[in-house]
Amino acid sequence: MWNNDHVTNFCTYNQSVILPIIYSALEKNMRGGHWNQAVHSLTLNARKKFLEMDVQVFQVCKLAYEDKEEKEKVAQKRRELTWQHLEVIAAKNMPVVMVHY
């Protein structure tokens, strides 16, 4: 893709629109280590190109991604605690049923 001048120019001129859309996918491939080595390498190359194009836009996307990830971790922890609380309440309120065979 980066060998095509039209694609490279389009990405360069529209990075502030394109990068926020694809940044999370690039990060997930990079951090998670995509199972396909070629995809992982292409991800690293694309990420590097976008970083070289405009460091400020890249940093804004990075901070937004990290903020979103942190909020998701907090929300996930809150959901887990809510379910644990509900399980405790349910266990206290559950009638004991004796089954005889």
Secondary structure, 3 states (H helix, E strand, C coil): CCCCHHHHHHHHHCHHHHHHHHHHHHHHHHHHCCCCHHHHHHHHHHHHHHHHHCHHHHHHHHHHHHHHHHHHHHHHHHHHHHHHHHHHHHHHHCCCCCCCC
